[in-house]
Amino acid sequence: KVSPYRITKDGGVAIITIVGELVNRGAWLESYSGLISYENIAYRVTTAANDQRVKSILLDMQSPGGEAVGCFETAAAIRKAREKKSVYCLVNGMACSGAYALASAATKRYIIPSGWAGHVGVYRMHLDISKALYDQGIRPTFIFAGAHKLDGNPTEPLPKDVEVRWQAEVDGIYDLFVACVAAGTGLSEAKIRATEALWYMGQEA
């Protein structure tokens, strides 16, 4: 049976490489797309935690982050794995945003001098192209059911009530993110929030 990770011969370290933008699912795309899925990471970490050949786990990470969906569940899987074996994270380039959520779940974290880590924050974008369409003489017409079905569509300005609801959703995800990092690192939520989503290089990180 082929392992979903490399195991060092001398130390029994399972090396789990995490390179690319993080998405919830779609592992079959990864080698061609520059994406890596949370389902892939969680599977490999959980398998390594239960593998008798493995003495410890190394997350070799180079990722700017990605989707929020699936992120905190995967971080929880990493924290659960470290109950059985030490999990180390090497920030071998970058572990920002969602990737830092995963890194924070490790037993210990290391970073190369030129590496970047942090960026504990959340964003969602609305792109208003209504004027560009108007200038081109394009008039979209939607036939729909459900009062909120078209909320946030790019062909009109974002209504204030939708903006308020979206902000509440972003704040809710941010709360999950902060709690995730606090659970993994032991830092207080106040200190994590005080970074205001900055990212840091090398020793400063």
C-alpha atoms as an extended CHARMM CRD file, in Angstrom:
* protein
*
       205  EXT
         1         1  LYS       CA              0.0000000000        0.0000000000        0.0000000000  PROA      1               0.0000000000
         2         2  VAL       CA              1.3510000000        3.4170000000       -0.9850000000  PROA      2               0.0000000000
         3         3  SER       CA              1.4120000000        5.9630000000        1.8440000000  PROA      3               0.0000000000
         4         4  PRO       CA             -0.0800000000        9.4170000000        1.1940000000  PROA      4               0.0000000000
         5         5  TYR       CA              3.1300000000       10.9270000000        2.6160000000  PROA      5               0.0000000000
         6         6  ARG       CA              6.8470000000       10.2690000000        2.7710000000  PROA      6               0.0000000000
         7         7  ILE       CA              8.3120000000        8.7470000000        5.9330000000  PROA      7               0.0000000000
         8         8  THR       CA             11.9300000000        9.4160000000        6.8290000000  PROA      8               0.0000000000
         9         9  LYS       CA             13.9330000000        6.2240000000        7.3550000000  PROA      9               0.0000000000
        10        10  ASP       CA             15.9130000000        7.3940000000       10.3550000000  PROA      10              0.0000000000
        11        11  GLY       CA             13.3140000000        9.2410000000       12.4340000000  PROA      11              0.0000000000
        12        12  GLY       CA              9.9430000000        7.9540000000       11.2900000000  PROA      12              0.0000000000
        13        13  VAL       CA              8.7570000000       11.4500000000       10.4110000000  PROA      13              0.0000000000
        14        14  ALA       CA              5.7500000000       11.6450000000        8.0840000000  PROA      14              0.0000000000
        15        15  ILE       CA              6.2940000000       14.6160000000        5.7860000000  PROA      15              0.0000000000
        16        16  ILE       CA              3.0230000000       16.1500000000        4.6250000000  PROA      16              0.0000000000
        17        17  THR       CA              3.5860000000       18.8020000000        1.9880000000  PROA      17              0.0000000000
        18        18  ILE       CA              0.9980000000       21.5750000000        1.8350000000  PROA      18              0.0000000000
        19        19  VAL       CA              1.6230000000       23.7560000000       -1.2030000000  PROA      19              0.0000000000
        20        20  GLY       CA             -0.9230000000       25.9440000000       -2.9580000000  PROA      20              0.0000000000
        21        21  GLU       CA             -4.1880000000       27.7350000000       -2.3590000000  PROA      21              0.0000000000
        22        22  LEU       CA             -6.5260000000       25.9850000000        0.0720000000  PROA      22              0.0000000000
        23        23  VAL       CA             -9.9730000000       24.7850000000       -0.9940000000  PROA      23              0.0000000000
        24        24  ASN       CA            -12.4570000000       22.6100000000        0.8500000000  PROA      24              0.0000000000
        25        25  ARG       CA            -12.6470000000       19.7390000000       -1.6250000000  PROA      25              0.0000000000
        26        26  GLY       CA            -11.3000000000       18.6780000000       -5.0190000000  PROA      26              0.0000000000
        27        27  ALA       CA             -8.1670000000       16.6980000000       -4.2860000000  PROA      27              0.0000000000
        28        28  TRP       CA             -8.1290000000       15.2440000000       -7.8050000000  PROA      28              0.0000000000
        29        29  LEU       CA             -7.3430000000       18.7020000000       -9.2300000000  PROA      29              0.0000000000
        30        30  GLU       CA             -4.3940000000       19.4680000000       -7.0250000000  PROA      30              0.0000000000
        31        31  SER       CA             -1.3680000000       18.3710000000       -9.0240000000  PROA      31              0.0000000000
        32        32  TYR       CA             -2.5110000000       20.4160000000      -12.0220000000  PROA      32              0.0000000000
        33        33  SER       CA             -4.1870000000       23.4810000000      -10.5420000000  PROA      33              0.0000000000
        34        34  GLY       CA             -2.0430000000       24.9230000000       -7.7630000000  PROA      34              0.0000000000
        35        35  LEU       CA             -4.7930000000       24.0860000000       -5.2740000000  PROA      35              0.0000000000
        36        36  ILE       CA             -4.7260000000       21.7860000000       -2.2700000000  PROA      36              0.0000000000
        37        37  SER       CA             -7.8080000000       20.6110000000       -0.4200000000  PROA      37              0.0000000000
        38        38  TYR       CA             -8.5840000000       20.5000000000        3.2680000000  PROA      38              0.0000000000
        39        39  GLU       CA            -10.0010000000       16.9980000000        2.7810000000  PROA      39              0.0000000000
        40        40  ASN       CA             -6.6090000000       15.8710000000        1.4550000000  PROA      40              0.0000000000
        41        41  ILE       CA             -4.7160000000       17.4190000000        4.3790000000  PROA      41              0.0000000000
        42        42  ALA       CA             -7.0730000000       16.0510000000        7.0290000000  PROA      42              0.0000000000
        43        43  TYR       CA             -6.9180000000       12.5740000000        5.5030000000  PROA      43              0.0000000000
        44        44  ARG       CA             -3.1180000000       12.5090000000        5.4350000000  PROA      44              0.0000000000
        45        45  VAL       CA             -2.7420000000       13.9130000000        8.9570000000  PROA      45              0.0000000000
        46        46  THR       CA             -5.2940000000       11.4900000000       10.4110000000  PROA      46              0.0000000000
        47        47  THR       CA             -3.7290000000        8.5470000000        8.5850000000  PROA      47              0.0000000000
        48        48  ALA       CA             -0.2550000000        9.4770000000        9.8190000000  PROA      48              0.0000000000
        49        49  ALA       CA             -1.5170000000        9.8250000000       13.3920000000  PROA      49              0.0000000000
        50        50  ASN       CA             -2.7440000000        6.2260000000       13.2440000000  PROA      50              0.0000000000
        51        51  ASP       CA              0.2510000000        4.8400000000       11.3250000000  PROA      51              0.0000000000
        52        52  GLN       CA              2.4810000000        2.7280000000       13.5920000000  PROA      52              0.0000000000
        53        53  ARG       CA              5.4960000000        3.4770000000       11.3930000000  PROA      53              0.0000000000
        54        54  VAL       CA              5.1490000000        7.1980000000       12.0680000000  PROA      54              0.0000000000
        55        55  LYS       CA              6.6830000000        8.7040000000       15.2010000000  PROA      55              0.0000000000
        56        56  SER       CA              5.9360000000       12.3640000000       14.4200000000  PROA      56              0.0000000000
        57        57  ILE       CA              4.3900000000       14.4940000000       11.6850000000  PROA      57              0.0000000000
        58        58  LEU       CA              5.8680000000       17.4400000000        9.7820000000  PROA      58              0.0000000000
        59        59  LEU       CA              3.6590000000       19.8580000000        7.8630000000  PROA      59              0.0000000000
        60        60  ASP       CA              5.8760000000       21.3700000000        5.1560000000  PROA      60              0.0000000000
        61        61  MET       CA              3.8910000000       24.4860000000        4.2710000000  PROA      61              0.0000000000
        62        62  GLN       CA              3.8590000000       27.0390000000        1.4520000000  PROA      62              0.0000000000
        63        63  SER       CA              0.3750000000       28.5210000000        1.1640000000  PROA      63              0.0000000000
        64        64  PRO       CA             -1.2530000000       31.9660000000        1.1270000000  PROA      64              0.0000000000
        65        65  GLY       CA             -4.4720000000       30.5160000000        2.5660000000  PROA      65              0.0000000000
        66        66  GLY       CA             -7.7970000000       30.1150000000        0.8140000000  PROA      66              0.0000000000
        67        67  GLU       CA            -11.3900000000       29.1920000000        1.5790000000  PROA      67              0.0000000000
        68        68  ALA       CA            -12.8550000000       29.4520000000        5.0570000000  PROA      68              0.0000000000
        69        69  VAL       CA            -15.1260000000       26.4340000000        4.5230000000  PROA      69              0.0000000000
        70        70  GLY       CA            -13.3670000000       23.3450000000        5.8520000000  PROA      70              0.0000000000
        71        71  CYS       CA            -10.4690000000       25.2670000000        7.3790000000  PROA      71              0.0000000000
        72        72  PHE       CA            -11.3410000000       25.0790000000       11.0570000000  PROA      72              0.0000000000
        73        73  GLU       CA            -12.4480000000       21.4620000000       10.8450000000  PROA      73              0.0000000000
        74        74  THR       CA             -9.0570000000       20.5760000000        9.3660000000  PROA      74              0.0000000000
        75        75  ALA       CA             -7.2480000000       22.5280000000       12.0820000000  PROA      75              0.0000000000
        76        76  ALA       CA             -9.2710000000       20.5350000000       14.6270000000  PROA      76              0.0000000000
        77        77  ALA       CA             -8.1250000000       17.3020000000       12.9410000000  PROA      77              0.0000000000
        78        78  ILE       CA             -4.5140000000       18.4460000000       13.3150000000  PROA      78              0.0000000000
        79        79  ARG       CA             -5.0390000000       19.2580000000       16.9980000000  PROA      79              0.0000000000
        80        80  LYS       CA             -6.5910000000       15.8210000000       17.4780000000  PROA      80              0.0000000000
        81        81  ALA       CA             -3.6120000000       14.1820000000       15.7430000000  PROA      81              0.0000000000
        82        82  ARG       CA             -1.1890000000       15.8600000000       18.1130000000  PROA      82              0.0000000000
        83        83  GLU       CA             -2.8860000000       14.0600000000       21.0010000000  PROA      83              0.0000000000
        84        84  LYS       CA             -1.2270000000       10.9230000000       19.6000000000  PROA      84              0.0000000000
        85        85  LYS       CA              1.9620000000       12.2680000000       18.0290000000  PROA      85              0.0000000000
        86        86  SER       CA              3.8960000000       15.5150000000       17.8690000000  PROA      86              0.0000000000
        87        87  VAL       CA              2.9270000000       17.5970000000       14.8600000000  PROA      87              0.0000000000
        88        88  TYR       CA              5.4760000000       20.1540000000       13.6650000000  PROA      88              0.0000000000
        89        89  CYS       CA              4.8830000000       22.8470000000       11.0850000000  PROA      89              0.0000000000
        90        90  LEU       CA              7.6910000000       24.2390000000        8.9580000000  PROA      90              0.0000000000
        91        91  VAL       CA              6.6360000000       27.4870000000        7.2990000000  PROA      91              0.0000000000
        92        92  ASN       CA              8.8110000000       26.8860000000        4.2630000000  PROA      92              0.0000000000
        93        93  GLY       CA              7.8430000000       30.0700000000        2.4880000000  PROA      93              0.0000000000
        94        94  MET       CA              4.3750000000       31.0860000000        3.6580000000  PROA      94              0.0000000000
        95        95  ALA       CA              1.5560000000       30.1810000000        6.0330000000  PROA      95              0.0000000000
        96        96  CYS       CA             -0.9410000000       33.0190000000        5.9060000000  PROA      96              0.0000000000
        97        97  SER       CA             -4.6620000000       33.3190000000        6.5480000000  PROA      97              0.0000000000
        98        98  GLY       CA             -6.2530000000       29.8460000000        6.3530000000  PROA      98              0.0000000000
        99        99  ALA       CA             -2.8180000000       28.2540000000        6.1170000000  PROA      99              0.0000000000
       100       100  TYR       CA             -1.8880000000       29.9000000000        9.4060000000  PROA      100             0.0000000000
       101       101  ALA       CA             -5.0230000000       28.4490000000       10.9690000000  PROA      101             0.0000000000
       102       102  LEU       CA             -3.6020000000       25.0240000000       10.0880000000  PROA      102             0.0000000000
       103       103  ALA       CA             -0.1040000000       25.9510000000       11.2370000000  PROA      103             0.0000000000
       104       104  SER       CA             -1.4630000000       27.1870000000       14.5600000000  PROA      104             0.0000000000
       105       105  ALA       CA             -2.8720000000       23.7180000000       15.2300000000  PROA      105             0.0000000000
       106       106  ALA       CA              0.5870000000       22.1120000000       15.2300000000  PROA      106             0.0000000000
       107       107  THR       CA              2.4420000000       21.2240000000       18.4160000000  PROA      107             0.0000000000
       108       108  LYS       CA              5.2520000000       23.5940000000       17.4140000000  PROA      108             0.0000000000
       109       109  ARG       CA              5.8760000000       25.9360000000       14.5090000000  PROA      109             0.0000000000
       110       110  TYR       CA              9.1210000000       26.8520000000       12.7430000000  PROA      110             0.0000000000
       111       111  ILE       CA              9.7440000000       29.3680000000        9.9690000000  PROA      111             0.0000000000
       112       112  ILE       CA             12.5580000000       30.0760000000        7.5370000000  PROA      112             0.0000000000
       113       113  PRO       CA             14.1280000000       33.5750000000        7.8660000000  PROA      113             0.0000000000
       114       114  SER       CA             12.4170000000       34.8670000000        4.7260000000  PROA      114             0.0000000000
       115       115  GLY       CA              9.0870000000       33.1260000000        5.4070000000  PROA      115             0.0000000000
       116       116  TRP       CA              5.7830000000       34.8710000000        6.0850000000  PROA      116             0.0000000000
       117       117  ALA       CA              3.1120000000       33.8690000000        8.6040000000  PROA      117             0.0000000000
       118       118  GLY       CA             -0.0250000000       35.2810000000       10.2010000000  PROA      118             0.0000000000
       119       119  HSD       CA             -2.7290000000       37.3120000000        8.4540000000  PROA      119             0.0000000000
       120       120  VAL       CA             -5.5020000000       36.2710000000       10.8600000000  PROA      120             0.0000000000
       121       121  GLY       CA             -8.4600000000       37.9240000000        9.1650000000  PROA      121             0.0000000000
       122       122  VAL       CA            -11.4180000000       37.3510000000        6.8800000000  PROA      122             0.0000000000
       123       123  TYR       CA            -12.7360000000       39.1420000000        3.8150000000  PROA      123             0.0000000000
       124       124  ARG       CA            -15.5200000000       38.8700000000        1.2890000000  PROA      124             0.0000000000
       125       125  MET       CA            -15.7260000000       40.9300000000       -1.8870000000  PROA      125             0.0000000000
       126       126  HSD       CA            -18.6410000000       42.3840000000       -3.8070000000  PROA      126             0.0000000000
       127       127  LEU       CA            -17.8180000000       43.5880000000       -7.3090000000  PROA      127             0.0000000000
       128       128  ASP       CA            -20.2820000000       46.1690000000       -8.6460000000  PROA      128             0.0000000000
       129       129  ILE       CA            -20.1700000000       46.1220000000      -12.4570000000  PROA      129             0.0000000000
       130       130  SER       CA            -23.5380000000       47.8300000000      -12.9230000000  PROA      130             0.0000000000
       131       131  LYS       CA            -22.1020000000       51.0590000000      -14.3790000000  PROA      131             0.0000000000
       132       132  ALA       CA            -19.8310000000       49.1680000000      -16.7780000000  PROA      132             0.0000000000
       133       133  LEU       CA            -22.8480000000       47.2180000000      -18.0340000000  PROA      133             0.0000000000
       134       134  TYR       CA            -24.9520000000       50.3810000000      -18.2900000000  PROA      134             0.0000000000
       135       135  ASP       CA            -22.2280000000       52.1240000000      -20.3170000000  PROA      135             0.0000000000
       136       136  GLN       CA            -22.2610000000       49.1980000000      -22.7410000000  PROA      136             0.0000000000
       137       137  GLY       CA            -26.0200000000       49.2670000000      -23.0740000000  PROA      137             0.0000000000
       138       138  ILE       CA            -26.4830000000       45.9570000000      -21.2400000000  PROA      138             0.0000000000
       139       139  ARG       CA            -29.5850000000       45.6240000000      -19.0610000000  PROA      139             0.0000000000
       140       140  PRO       CA            -29.7270000000       42.3680000000      -17.0690000000  PROA      140             0.0000000000
       141       141  THR       CA            -33.1540000000       40.9530000000      -16.2750000000  PROA      141             0.0000000000
       142       142  PHE       CA            -33.5060000000       38.3080000000      -13.5640000000  PROA      142             0.0000000000
       143       143  ILE       CA            -36.4240000000       35.9350000000      -13.2340000000  PROA      143             0.0000000000
       144       144  PHE       CA            -36.2110000000       34.5330000000       -9.7120000000  PROA      144             0.0000000000
       145       145  ALA       CA            -38.0080000000       33.2710000000       -6.6290000000  PROA      145             0.0000000000
       146       146  GLY       CA            -36.9950000000       33.9870000000       -3.0550000000  PROA      146             0.0000000000
       147       147  ALA       CA            -36.4680000000       37.5580000000       -1.8920000000  PROA      147             0.0000000000
       148       148  HSD       CA            -32.7590000000       37.0370000000       -1.1290000000  PROA      148             0.0000000000
       149       149  LYS       CA            -31.8480000000       34.8710000000       -4.1350000000  PROA      149             0.0000000000
       150       150  LEU       CA            -30.0340000000       37.7380000000       -5.8830000000  PROA      150             0.0000000000
       151       151  ASP       CA            -28.3320000000       39.2170000000       -2.8130000000  PROA      151             0.0000000000
       152       152  GLY       CA            -24.8280000000       40.3690000000       -3.6960000000  PROA      152             0.0000000000
       153       153  ASN       CA            -25.1060000000       39.8780000000       -7.4500000000  PROA      153             0.0000000000
       154       154  PRO       CA            -22.5250000000       42.0090000000       -9.2930000000  PROA      154             0.0000000000
       155       155  THR       CA            -24.9630000000       43.7130000000      -11.6670000000  PROA      155             0.0000000000
       156       156  GLU       CA            -26.2020000000       46.1630000000       -9.0420000000  PROA      156             0.0000000000
       157       157  PRO       CA            -24.7860000000       48.0990000000       -6.0720000000  PROA      157             0.0000000000
       158       158  LEU       CA            -24.6980000000       46.1860000000       -2.8060000000  PROA      158             0.0000000000
       159       159  PRO       CA            -27.8210000000       47.0340000000       -0.7540000000  PROA      159             0.0000000000
       160       160  LYS       CA            -27.0950000000       48.2570000000        2.7750000000  PROA      160             0.0000000000
       161       161  ASP       CA            -29.0900000000       45.4890000000        4.4500000000  PROA      161             0.0000000000
       162       162  VAL       CA            -27.1130000000       42.8610000000        2.5440000000  PROA      162             0.0000000000
       163       163  GLU       CA            -23.8370000000       44.5660000000        3.4560000000  PROA      163             0.0000000000
       164       164  VAL       CA            -24.8160000000       44.5050000000        7.1360000000  PROA      164             0.0000000000
       165       165  ARG       CA            -25.6910000000       40.7980000000        6.9650000000  PROA      165             0.0000000000
       166       166  TRP       CA            -22.4790000000       39.9710000000        5.1030000000  PROA      166             0.0000000000
       167       167  GLN       CA            -20.4460000000       41.8770000000        7.6860000000  PROA      167             0.0000000000
       168       168  ALA       CA            -22.0680000000       39.8310000000       10.4470000000  PROA      168             0.0000000000
       169       169  GLU       CA            -21.1730000000       36.6350000000        8.5720000000  PROA      169             0.0000000000
       170       170  VAL       CA            -17.5690000000       37.7680000000        8.1290000000  PROA      170             0.0000000000
       171       171  ASP       CA            -17.3900000000       38.6710000000       11.8260000000  PROA      171             0.0000000000
       172       172  GLY       CA            -18.7010000000       35.2120000000       12.7090000000  PROA      172             0.0000000000
       173       173  ILE       CA            -16.0200000000       33.5040000000       10.6250000000  PROA      173             0.0000000000
       174       174  TYR       CA            -13.4070000000       35.8070000000       12.1670000000  PROA      174             0.0000000000
       175       175  ASP       CA            -14.5550000000       34.6930000000       15.6370000000  PROA      175             0.0000000000
       176       176  LEU       CA            -14.0500000000       31.0580000000       14.5710000000  PROA      176             0.0000000000
       177       177  PHE       CA            -10.6120000000       31.8960000000       13.1570000000  PROA      177             0.0000000000
       178       178  VAL       CA             -9.4560000000       33.6510000000       16.3240000000  PROA      178             0.0000000000
       179       179  ALA       CA            -10.7670000000       30.8210000000       18.5120000000  PROA      179             0.0000000000
       180       180  CYS       CA             -8.9770000000       28.2900000000       16.2810000000  PROA      180             0.0000000000
       181       181  VAL       CA             -5.6180000000       30.0500000000       16.5960000000  PROA      181             0.0000000000
       182       182  ALA       CA             -6.1020000000       30.4850000000       20.3450000000  PROA      182             0.0000000000
       183       183  ALA       CA             -6.8690000000       26.7730000000       20.7550000000  PROA      183             0.0000000000
       184       184  GLY       CA             -3.7400000000       25.7820000000       18.8510000000  PROA      184             0.0000000000
       185       185  THR       CA             -1.1980000000       28.2780000000       20.1500000000  PROA      185             0.0000000000
       186       186  GLY       CA             -2.4120000000       29.1370000000       23.6320000000  PROA      186             0.0000000000
       187       187  LEU       CA             -2.3230000000       32.8460000000       22.7960000000  PROA      187             0.0000000000
       188       188  SER       CA             -5.1670000000       34.9240000000       24.1370000000  PROA      188             0.0000000000
       189       189  GLU       CA             -7.9110000000       35.9330000000       21.7390000000  PROA      189             0.0000000000
       190       190  ALA       CA             -7.1990000000       39.5790000000       22.6020000000  PROA      190             0.0000000000
       191       191  LYS       CA             -3.5660000000       39.2580000000       21.4400000000  PROA      191             0.0000000000
       192       192  ILE       CA             -4.6270000000       37.5140000000       18.2460000000  PROA      192             0.0000000000
       193       193  ARG       CA             -7.1950000000       40.2020000000       17.4310000000  PROA      193             0.0000000000
       194       194  ALA       CA             -4.6230000000       42.8990000000       18.1900000000  PROA      194             0.0000000000
       195       195  THR       CA             -2.5650000000       41.8020000000       15.1690000000  PROA      195             0.0000000000
       196       196  GLU       CA             -5.3970000000       43.2100000000       12.9940000000  PROA      196             0.0000000000
       197       197  ALA       CA             -4.6490000000       40.6220000000       10.2810000000  PROA      197             0.0000000000
       198       198  LEU       CA             -1.0190000000       41.6760000000        9.8500000000  PROA      198             0.0000000000
       199       199  TRP       CA              1.4610000000       39.0890000000        8.6430000000  PROA      199             0.0000000000
       200       200  TYR       CA              5.0460000000       38.8040000000        9.8550000000  PROA      200             0.0000000000
       201       201  MET       CA              8.3540000000       37.6220000000        8.4310000000  PROA      201             0.0000000000
       202       202  GLY       CA             10.8300000000       35.1550000000        9.9020000000  PROA      202             0.0000000000
       203       203  GLN       CA             11.7910000000       35.6630000000       13.5360000000  PROA      203             0.0000000000
       204       204  GLU       CA              9.1800000000       38.4040000000       13.9690000000  PROA      204             0.0000000000
       205       205  ALA       CA              6.4980000000       35.8520000000       13.0890000000  PROA      205             0.0000000000
